C-alpha cells in the first residue's frame, strides 16, 4: 500500500506566519532552535540549530470534539514548502519511540490501532493500520505525544 504523508496545511501555517493565534488563541512564540530535535510540521524538515523557529499549540482537527488533542509543535519562522510525499523524511527513523494510531471518519481515536514503535517501523505500522478499511487516517506522534504528521492511503 502506498502512503500519502503530509505536513500541516499551508493555509494554517500562513495564518500563523502572519501572527494569527494558535490552537490556544495565543500568538506563536519566536525561539532559537537548539540541538537536533526541531522538526517543522509543515515541510517536515529539521530546523537547524541557531535558526529561528515558532513554537505554538496545534490541534490537527477541523473541529472541537473529545478526541481533538492539542499539543506543542514547531514551524520554521519563515514560510516553507508543505511536505506531501509517499515516504517519511529520513529523520523519522530516529523517533525513539513513535506513537502511531488510527482515527475513524468522525476523527475519533481507534484504540485498537494504537502502537508504540521504533522510528524505522513507522511506515509499516501505518500500512498495517490503514489496512483496516474503517480507519480513515493515521497520526504519527513523538513519544511525548507531539503531533508529527498525518498519513493517509495514497
N, CA, C and O of each residue as an XYZ file, in Angstrom:
616
protein
N       0.852     -1.184      0.000
C       0.000      0.000      0.000
C       0.894      1.243      0.000
O       1.834      1.362      0.786
N       0.568      2.151     -0.900
C       1.280      3.428     -0.925
C       0.677      4.363      0.114
O      -0.527      4.342      0.372
N       1.539      5.178      0.699
C       1.117      6.122      1.716
C       1.136      7.543      1.174
O       1.900      7.869      0.265
N       0.291      8.373      1.743
C       0.298      9.814      1.465
C       0.620     10.504      2.788
O      -0.200     10.525      3.706
N       1.815     11.063      2.872
C       2.281     11.722      4.087
C       2.258     13.220      3.844
O       2.713     13.696      2.804
N       1.724     13.963      4.811
C       1.630     15.406      4.604
C       1.840     16.175      5.897
O       1.430     15.756      6.979
N       2.496     17.316      5.739
C       2.628     18.254      6.833
C       1.313     18.994      7.032
O       0.365     18.814      6.267
N       1.265     19.826      8.064
C       0.030     20.571      8.313
C      -0.219     21.551      7.165
O       0.700     21.893      6.421
N      -1.441     21.986      7.033
C      -1.846     22.763      5.858
C      -1.117     24.096      5.736
O      -0.788     24.747      6.727
N      -0.881     24.467      4.510
C      -0.252     25.759      4.226
C      -1.142     26.901      4.693
O      -0.639     27.903      5.202
N      -2.459     26.771      4.529
C      -3.371     27.827      4.986
C      -3.199     28.092      6.480
O      -3.144     29.244      6.910
N      -3.116     27.022      7.264
C      -2.948     27.204      8.706
C      -1.603     27.842      9.016
O      -1.514     28.737      9.858
N      -0.562     27.387      8.343
C       0.773     27.952      8.591
C       0.840     29.413      8.186
O       1.435     30.220      8.901
N       0.242     29.773      7.052
C       0.262     31.173      6.625
C      -0.425     32.063      7.648
O       0.021     33.181      7.903
N      -1.511     31.568      8.235
C      -2.201     32.324      9.283
C      -1.267     32.544     10.474
O      -1.218     33.643     11.027
N      -0.536     31.522     10.866
C       0.404     31.633     11.987
C       1.549     32.568     11.619
O       1.926     33.421     12.422
N       2.115     32.422     10.410
C       3.231     33.286      9.985
C       2.825     34.757      9.952
O       3.659     35.641     10.151
N       1.521     35.019      9.695
C       1.035     36.405      9.692
C       0.716     36.909     11.100
O       0.268     38.044     11.262
N       0.943     36.070     12.126
C       0.708     36.493     13.507
C      -0.611     36.049     14.081
O      -0.977     36.471     15.178
N      -1.341     35.203     13.366
C      -2.617     34.705     13.870
C      -2.447     33.798     15.072
O      -1.346     33.319     15.343
N      -3.536     33.560     15.796
C      -3.461     32.768     17.024
C      -3.306     31.264     16.760
O      -3.706     30.748     15.716
N      -2.713     30.585     17.743
C      -2.573     29.136     17.669
C      -3.848     28.476     18.208
O      -4.859     29.152     18.399
N      -3.807     27.192     18.449
C      -4.985     26.455     18.914
C      -5.449     26.897     20.297
O      -6.593     26.645     20.676
N      -4.573     27.554     21.054
C      -4.949     28.077     22.366
C      -5.311     29.555     22.320
O      -5.537     30.171     23.361
N      -5.368     30.130     21.117
C      -5.732     31.535     20.977
C      -4.588     32.499     21.248
O      -4.815     33.691     21.451
N      -3.370     31.996     21.254
C      -2.203     32.828     21.551
C      -1.303     32.935     20.326
O      -1.334     32.058     19.463
N      -0.500     33.998     20.235
C       0.460     34.073     19.128
C       1.590     33.065     19.342
O       1.916     32.711     20.474
N       2.174     32.615     18.243
C       3.320     31.704     18.328
C       4.487     32.413     18.997
O       4.652     33.625     18.861
N       5.283     31.656     19.710
C       6.489     32.188     20.352
C       7.663     32.059     19.393
O       7.821     31.025     18.743
N       8.478     33.088     19.299
C       9.695     33.052     18.481
C      10.839     32.585     19.370
O      11.099     33.166     20.424
N      11.516     31.532     18.934
C      12.630     30.980     19.695
C      13.759     30.604     18.744
O      13.557     30.517     17.533
N      14.927     30.387     19.288
C      16.070     29.914     18.513
C      16.151     28.399     18.688
O      16.129     27.896     19.812
N      16.245     27.680     17.581
C      16.340     26.223     17.626
C      17.654     25.808     18.270
O      18.716     26.348     17.958
N      17.562     24.851     19.164
C      18.739     24.299     19.830
C      18.780     22.806     19.571
O      17.741     22.147     19.595
N      19.956     22.264     19.325
C      20.096     20.828     19.133
C      19.502     20.343     17.824
O      19.359     21.103     16.865
N      19.157     19.058     17.802
C      18.718     18.414     16.558
C      17.226     18.158     16.477
O      16.726     17.853     15.395
N      16.502     18.267     17.566
C      15.102     17.847     17.595
C      14.152     19.029     17.423
O      13.416     19.382     18.344
N      14.174     19.641     16.232
C      13.320     20.786     15.937
C      12.615     20.584     14.602
O      12.899     21.314     13.652
N      11.711     19.626     14.497
C      11.059     19.365     13.218
C       9.939     20.362     12.909
O       9.053     20.588     13.733
N       9.990     20.944     11.728
C       8.904     21.802     11.253
C       7.766     20.892     10.814
O       7.985     19.954     10.047
N       6.566     21.154     11.284
C       5.439     20.289     10.958
C       4.780     20.650      9.631
O       3.788     20.029      9.249
N       5.304     21.621      8.939
C       4.787     21.979      7.621
C       5.617     21.318      6.519
O       5.070     20.596      5.685
N       6.918     21.556      6.508
C       7.789     20.981      5.472
C       8.379     19.638      5.901
O       8.962     18.925      5.083
N       8.230     19.293      7.179
C       8.755     18.063      7.785
C      10.274     17.965      7.682
O      10.831     16.867      7.672
N      10.947     19.123      7.604
C      12.403     19.157      7.667
C      12.806     19.595      9.068
O      12.021     20.205      9.793
N      14.033     19.278      9.434
C      14.542     19.710     10.726
C      14.994     21.169     10.630
O      15.663     21.557      9.673
N      14.627     21.958     11.614
C      15.042     23.354     11.679
C      16.454     23.362     12.254
O      16.664     22.871     13.363
N      17.426     23.908     11.527
C      18.816     23.864     12.001
C      19.021     24.625     13.307
O      18.405     25.664     13.544
N      19.896     24.086     14.142
C      20.257     24.779     15.382
C      20.737     26.186     15.042
O      21.484     26.382     14.084
N      20.306     27.150     15.827
C      20.675     28.538     15.609
C      19.687     29.307     14.748
O      19.759     30.534     14.679
N      18.764     28.610     14.091
C      17.752     29.265     13.258
C      16.534     29.611     14.105
O      16.273     28.989     15.134
N      15.805     30.608     13.652
C      14.588     30.982     14.365
C      13.475     29.993     14.042
O      13.313     29.567     12.898
N      12.711     29.636     15.075
C      11.554     28.760     14.911
C      10.371     29.371     15.642
O      10.531     30.257     16.481
N       9.201     28.891     15.315
C       7.986     29.253     16.027
C       7.561     28.064     16.875
O       7.638     26.919     16.430
N       7.115     28.332     18.089
C       6.596     27.303     18.987
C       5.141     27.669     19.257
O       4.841     28.795     19.656
N       4.248     26.726     19.039
C       2.828     27.022     19.172
C       2.030     25.781     19.517
O       2.522     24.659     19.390
N       0.803     25.984     19.951
C      -0.132     24.893     20.208
C      -0.854     24.565     18.908
O      -1.308     25.454     18.188
N      -0.951     23.273     18.624
C      -1.592     22.826     17.383
C      -2.615     21.748     17.695
O      -2.378     20.862     18.516
N      -3.757     21.839     17.025
C      -4.799     20.819     17.125
C      -5.070     20.342     15.697
O      -5.685     21.068     14.917
N      -4.625     19.146     15.344
C      -4.743     18.690     13.957
C      -6.130     18.165     13.586
O      -6.256     17.120     12.948
N      -7.140     18.878     13.980
C      -8.525     18.506     13.698
C      -9.286     19.769     13.303
O      -8.955     20.867     13.752
N     -10.296     19.610     12.470
C     -11.053     20.763     11.984
C     -12.032     21.331     13.007
O     -12.387     22.509     12.947
N     -12.465     20.496     13.943
C     -13.441     20.980     14.919
C     -13.154     20.383     16.287
O     -12.441     19.387     16.412
N     -13.718     21.005     17.302
C     -13.559     20.515     18.664
C     -14.437     19.292     18.868
O     -15.590     19.252     18.438
N     -13.876     18.313     19.522
C     -14.580     17.091     19.897
C     -13.690     16.395     20.926
O     -12.537     16.790     21.099
N     -14.193     15.378     21.608
C     -13.424     14.791     22.706
C     -12.027     14.287     22.348
O     -11.148     14.276     23.209
N     -11.800     13.874     21.107
C     -10.502     13.326     20.734
C      -9.622     14.314     19.978
O      -8.592     13.932     19.422
N     -10.018     15.564     19.956
C      -9.249     16.601     19.252
C      -8.133     17.103     20.159
O      -8.249     18.153     20.790
N      -7.053     16.331     20.211
C      -5.939     16.657     21.088
C      -5.179     17.891     20.604
O      -5.058     18.137     19.404
N      -4.676     18.651     21.558
C      -3.859     19.828     21.288
C      -2.493     19.617     21.923
O      -2.389     19.111     23.041
N      -1.449     20.007     21.204
C      -0.112     19.877     21.755
C       0.857     20.832     21.086
O       0.502     21.502     20.117
N       2.081     20.900     21.596
C       3.075     21.826     21.047
C       3.689     21.312     19.746
O       3.896     20.112     19.569
N       3.974     22.251     18.840
C       4.701     21.939     17.609
C       5.660     23.083     17.302
O       5.599     24.152     17.910
N       6.550     22.830     16.340
C       7.456     23.846     15.822
C       7.155     24.080     14.354
O       6.707     23.178     13.647
N       7.405     25.301     13.904
C       7.376     25.673     12.491
C       8.612     26.509     12.199
O       9.140     27.181     13.085
N       9.071     26.464     10.955
C      10.068     27.447     10.542
C       9.469     28.833     10.777
O       8.262     29.015     10.619
N      10.276     29.788     11.142
C       9.779     31.144     11.362
C       9.395     31.815     10.051
O       8.556     32.716     10.035
N      10.005     31.380      8.953
C       9.700     31.923      7.629
C       8.984     30.861      6.807
O       9.192     29.670      7.037
N       8.143     31.265      5.850
C       7.405     30.295      5.045
C       8.311     29.249      4.393
O       9.426     29.540      3.961
N       7.796     28.037      4.340
C       8.476     26.910      3.722
C       7.442     26.129      2.901
O       6.246     26.415      2.960
N       7.907     25.162      2.155
C       7.050     24.369      1.265
C       6.453     23.191      2.032
O       7.184     22.462      2.702
N       5.150     22.995      1.946
C       4.484     21.869      2.617
C       4.996     20.543      2.075
O       5.172     20.377      0.868
N       5.232     19.607      2.977
C       5.645     18.266      2.571
C       4.420     17.439      2.225
O       3.473     17.342      3.005
N       4.457     16.851      1.047
C       3.470     15.867      0.625
C       4.239     14.823     -0.158
O       4.792     15.123     -1.216
N       4.279     13.605      0.348
C       5.042     12.565     -0.318
C       4.572     11.184      0.076
O       3.639     11.024      0.864
N       5.239     10.179     -0.492
C       4.890      8.788     -0.224
C       5.804      8.147      0.809
O       5.540      7.035      1.267
N       6.880      8.841      1.182
C       7.808      8.297      2.175
C       8.002      9.299      3.300
O       7.860     10.508      3.113
N       8.324      8.778      4.455
C       8.613      9.639      5.603
C      10.002     10.230      5.455
O      10.902      9.556      4.953
N      10.202     11.468      5.876
C      11.553     12.028      5.873
C      12.502     11.148      6.686
O      12.075     10.456      7.610
N      13.784     11.176      6.340
C      14.796     10.300      6.950
C      14.830     10.363      8.468
O      15.067      9.349      9.126
N      14.596     11.545      9.031
C      14.769     11.706     10.474
C      13.696     10.991     11.285
O      13.860     10.808     12.491
N      12.602     10.586     10.647
C      11.580      9.830     11.370
C      12.155      8.511     11.891
O      11.661      7.974     12.882
N      13.187      7.986     11.238
C      13.843      6.762     11.715
C      14.393      6.925     13.122
O      14.588      5.936     13.829
N      14.647      8.161     13.537
C      15.253      8.435     14.836
C      14.240      8.766     15.925
O      14.622      9.015     17.068
N      12.944      8.773     15.581
C      11.935      8.945     16.629
C      12.004      7.690     17.499
O      11.786      6.582     17.010
N      12.300      7.859     18.755
C      12.567      6.695     19.587
C      11.847      6.793     20.923
O      12.357      7.437     21.840
N      10.717      6.196     21.058
C       9.894      5.577     20.033
C       8.919      6.599     19.445
O       8.945      7.779     19.793
N       8.068      6.118     18.553
C       6.997      6.932     17.975
C       5.656      6.304     18.341
O       5.567      5.106     18.613
N       4.635      7.121     18.344
C       3.269      6.645     18.568
C       2.537      6.758     17.238
O       2.568      7.809     16.597
N       1.885      5.690     16.825
C       1.043      5.726     15.629
C      -0.340      5.230     16.035
O      -0.477      4.266     16.789
N      -1.353      5.907     15.523
C      -2.712      5.459     15.816
C      -3.672      5.950     14.757
O      -3.512      7.027     14.184
N      -4.674      5.125     14.516
C      -5.679      5.423     13.521
C      -6.862      6.179     14.090
O      -7.151      6.142     15.286
N      -7.531      6.867     13.179
C      -8.749      7.607     13.502
C      -9.822      7.223     12.505
O      -9.521      6.910     11.353
N     -11.085      7.245     12.942
C     -12.180      6.920     12.025
C     -12.666      8.181     11.313
O     -12.090      9.257     11.477
N     -13.721      8.040     10.530
C     -14.264      9.168      9.760
C     -14.801     10.291     10.643
O     -14.936     11.427     10.187
N     -15.105      9.985     11.892
C     -15.581     11.004     12.835
C     -14.424     11.630     13.604
O     -14.643     12.433     14.512
N     -13.188     11.265     13.244
C     -11.969     11.789     13.874
C     -11.807     11.316     15.316
O     -11.175     11.984     16.134
N     -12.382     10.166     15.612
C     -12.225      9.559     16.930
C     -11.098      8.544     16.866
O     -10.943      7.836     15.871
N     -10.312      8.479     17.933
C      -9.219      7.507     18.022
C      -9.791      6.098     17.957
O     -10.775      5.776     18.622
N      -9.158      5.277     17.149
C      -9.444      3.839     17.135
C      -8.430      3.193     18.073
O      -7.301      2.904     17.678
N      -8.840      2.971     19.306
C      -7.917      2.491     20.336
C      -7.219      1.193     19.955
O      -6.073      0.968     20.344
N      -7.897      0.340     19.203
C      -7.299     -0.936     18.826
C      -6.136     -0.785     17.851
O      -5.443     -1.761     17.564
N      -5.913      0.421     17.339
C      -4.839      0.636     16.362
C      -3.581      1.237     16.976
O      -2.532      1.237     16.332
N      -3.653      1.740     18.180
C      -2.529      2.448     18.775
C      -1.312      1.559     18.976
O      -1.414      0.452     19.506
N      -0.164      2.058     18.545
C       1.085      1.314     18.680
C       2.210      2.263     19.078
O       2.231      3.428     18.679
N       3.131      1.749     19.859
C       4.377      2.436     20.153
C       5.445      1.650     19.411
O       5.647      0.465     19.677
N       6.136      2.316     18.470
C       7.050      1.600     17.573
C       8.380      2.340     17.456
O       8.480      3.528     17.761
N       9.385      1.615     17.011
C      10.668      2.235     16.678
C      10.482      3.079     15.429
O       9.630      2.780     14.593
N      11.274      4.127     15.301
C      11.148      5.014     14.153
C      11.208      4.301     12.819
O      10.472      4.651     11.896
N      12.070      3.307     12.703
C      12.215      2.581     11.434
C      10.967      1.777     11.078
O      10.818      1.340      9.937
N      10.067      1.578     12.048
C       8.871      0.760     11.826
C       7.606      1.589     11.604
O       6.516      1.029     11.485
N       7.739      2.910     11.548
C       6.550      3.768     11.438
C       5.777      3.492     10.156
O       4.567      3.271     10.209
N       6.439      3.499      9.014
C       5.736      3.334      7.733
C       4.988      2.012      7.682
O       3.825      1.976      7.279
N       5.636      0.927      8.083
C       4.966     -0.374      8.051
C       3.793     -0.416      9.015
O       2.764     -1.019      8.710
N       3.931      0.213     10.170
C       2.818      0.273     11.122
C       1.646      1.061     10.549
O       0.489      0.686     10.742
N       1.942      2.149      9.849
C       0.883      2.932      9.207
C       0.161      2.087      8.151
O      -1.068      2.099      8.073
N       0.929      1.361      7.346
C       0.306      0.485      6.339
C      -0.602     -0.554      6.995
O      -1.704     -0.822      6.516
N      -0.132     -1.125      8.081
C      -0.920     -2.135      8.793
C      -2.227     -1.540      9.315
O      -3.297     -2.124      9.138
N      -2.135     -0.384      9.955
C      -3.327      0.265     10.499
C      -4.287      0.658      9.376
O      -5.496      0.457      9.491
N      -3.748      1.217      8.291
C      -4.597      1.641      7.169
C      -5.149      0.463      6.384
O      -6.017      0.651      5.531
N      -4.668     -0.748      6.650
C      -5.236     -1.948      6.044
C      -6.651     -2.217      6.515
O      -7.383     -2.971      5.873
N      -7.048     -1.617      7.621
C      -8.409     -1.705      8.145
C      -9.226     -0.610      7.466
O      -8.960      0.575      7.664
N     -10.207     -0.996      6.676
C     -10.979     -0.017      5.893
C     -11.784      0.948      6.752
O     -12.225      1.983      6.252
N     -11.990      0.642      8.029
C     -12.733      1.563      8.888
C     -11.839      2.658      9.474
O     -12.326      3.555     10.162
N     -10.532      2.586      9.201
C      -9.606      3.631      9.628
C      -9.496      4.646      8.498
O      -9.203      4.280      7.360
N      -9.727      5.914      8.804
C      -9.686      6.976      7.792
C      -8.263      7.489      7.562
O      -7.880      7.771      6.426
N      -7.478      7.609      8.640
C      -6.119      8.136      8.544
C      -5.368      7.797      9.821
O      -5.950      7.304     10.787
N      -4.075      8.067      9.812
C      -3.200      7.788     10.955
C      -2.463      9.072     11.332
O      -2.089      9.866     10.469
N      -2.264      9.258     12.626
C      -1.367     10.309     13.110
C      -0.099      9.646     13.609
O      -0.132      8.585     14.233
N       1.025     10.298     13.318
C       2.312      9.916     13.887
C       2.644     10.981     14.920
O       2.554     12.178     14.648
N       3.027     10.530     16.105
C       3.353     11.435     17.205
C       4.667     11.003     17.846
O       5.078      9.849     17.731
N       5.307     11.929     18.511
C       6.533     11.599     19.236
C       6.176     10.862     20.520
O       5.003     10.735     20.871
N       7.196     10.381     21.213
C       6.962      9.699     22.487
C       6.333     10.633     23.515
O       5.758     10.172     24.501
N       6.439     11.937     23.294
C       5.830     12.915     24.193
C       4.417     13.280     23.749
O       3.789     14.162     24.334
N       3.923     12.608     22.723
C       2.586     12.798     22.150
C       2.480     14.062     21.298
O       1.370     14.524     21.033
N       3.606     14.631     20.864
C       3.584     15.793     19.976
C       3.272     15.329     18.561
O       3.909     14.407     18.049
N       2.296     15.965     17.932
C       1.906     15.625     16.562
C       3.092     15.825     15.621
O       3.791     16.837     15.686
N       3.308     14.840     14.745
C       4.377     14.928     13.746
C       3.814     15.084     12.343
O       4.219     15.986     11.610
N       2.873     14.205     11.956
C       2.289     14.301     10.614
C       1.057     13.403     10.539
O       0.780     12.591     11.423
N       0.339     13.590      9.447
C      -0.816     12.753      9.119
C      -0.430     11.840      7.970
O       0.315     12.229      7.070
N      -0.953     10.609      8.016
C      -0.694      9.631      6.962
C      -2.040      9.078      6.490
O      -2.865      8.633      7.287
N      -2.235      9.120      5.171
C      -3.438      8.590      4.531
C      -3.043      7.516      3.527
O      -1.863      7.331      3.230
N      -4.047      6.809      3.007
C      -3.802      5.923      1.879
C      -3.579      6.803      0.649
O      -4.287      7.790      0.453
N      -2.607      6.448     -0.167
C      -2.354      7.228     -1.399
C      -3.409      6.918     -2.435
O      -3.375      7.469     -3.535
